[in-house]
Amino acid sequence: MPDLPAESSCAAQTPDRLTWDIFCRVIDNYGDLGVCLRLARDLAGRGAQVRLWSDDLSPLSWMQPTPVEGLACLPWADSARAAPGDVVVETFGCDLPEAFIAAMAARAVKPAWINLEYLSAESYVERSHGLKSPQFSGPGAGLEKRFFYPGFNERTGGLLREPGLIEAIDGHDGAAWLADRGWAPAAGERVLSLFAYPHAPLASFLEALGPGWLLLLCPGAPQQELPPLLRTGQRAIALPHVSQAAYDRLLWSCDLNLVRGEDSFVRAQWAGRPMLWQIYFQDDGAHGPKLEAFLARSMAEAPAPLRAHWHALSLAWNGLVPWHSQAALALRDLTTAAPHARAWRAELAALPDLTARLQAFAGLSGGA
């Protein structure tokens, strides 16, 4: 069975490889670090030498518990004394340390400086992808920052997808994988994974879901809040923190995946199963148009009833409209949602992946 590279954390670097520096700040969740770790690991797997700098490395103890050749994960503060590599990736507007920027400007051959932005299906992404920001003053005077936007079509930076990912998913035995971990469904049960923010409308969701479900609850507030709300014919198991590789396989093993943020959102699309996304809430309401843009893009080729039902469900799950019958219809009938999820995955998989595009964007081959 084809498989992904082995799980690993951070290992010694090989001196003869091109060096990438990836900077990440952990704000209020670990999604940003999750994206950065996947990118760093994928680059290392393609022959790059990668240093991942973060102000909180503690989640790597479960995200990536064993070493990855060519990847070093280092404390943010230590970057002040480091010599910059060939490519510097500033993720999600995290603002590089001034000492590191000054060292970039002092290099005889200036590094490629890339700001990796958040994923969105909104139209501004296509307009903004690739824009340049020359630095005329400050420690980086003389450098040029370029903006790289992930996205869902050929006019954007694409999505993270490791070589062999689709083949690994299609060769995965989900029933056996769940059984090996003691998470197997009973006869007649379907399985869903639930990764949600604390404000998720759990009671309304369970009422709409109906009986015959095993809910695998990822760490977070729903592990405590959901069990007392279960309806007849529903049961739940609280899962421990698992590595990114194990989480991927969880998604591949379920009939329905509820995900949040960006990292799990992308991985659920690669799983090719029906997916319900809880978008990160923003006080200014920007999450509403962002969700609508994704639904319009991903459901454009879906049958009209499926499109209407999942639109209603997605808005209700995100608190943007009240719950009503169409939301329940989406959950009670997954027979058309499943083939559409696979078709959407095939459409995305036909595009170049984000790491390959990022390497080309940086003007490097990515080889040793």
RACOR-V183414 format. One line per field, one symbol per residue. ss: DSSP state (H for helix, E for strand, C for the rest). psi: psi as a letter, one per 40 degrees, with the letter a starting at -180 (. if undefined). A space follows every 10 residues. Layout:
BEGIN
ss = ???
psi = ???
END
This chain:
BEGIN
ss = CCCCCCCCCC CCCCCCCCEE EEEECCCCCC HHHHHHHHHH HHHHHCCCEE EEEECCCCCH HHHCCCCCCC EEEEEHHHHH HCCCCCEEEE ECCCCCCHHH HHHHHHCCCC CEEEEECCCC CCCHHHHHCC CEEECCCCCC CCCEEEEECC CCCCCCCCCC CCCCHHHHHH CCCHHHHHHH CCCCCCCCCE EEEECCCCCC CHHHHHHHHC CCEEEEECCC CHHHHCHHHC CCCEEEEECC CCCHHHHHHH HHHCCEEEEE CCHHHHHHHH HCCEEEEECC CCCCCHHHHH HHHHHHHHCC CCCHHHHHHH HHHHHHHCCC CCCCHHHHHH HHCCHHHHHH HHHHHHHHHC CCCHHHHHHH HHCCCCCC
psi = hiiiiiiibh iiihdeiihh hhhhhhceae dddddddddd dddddeeihh hhhiehedee dddgeiihhe hhhihddedd eihiadhhhh hffehihddd dddddeidhh ihhhhhiihi eiddddddhe iigiheiade heihiihhhi aeieeaeaih hihedddddd ehgddddddd effiiiheii hiihhiideh gdddddddda ifhhhhhiia dddddddeei iheiiihhii hiiddddddd ddeidhhhii bddddddddd dfihhhhhih hhdeeedddd dddddddded eiiddddddd dddddddeee iiiadddddd dehedddddd ddddddddee iiiddddddd defidei.
END
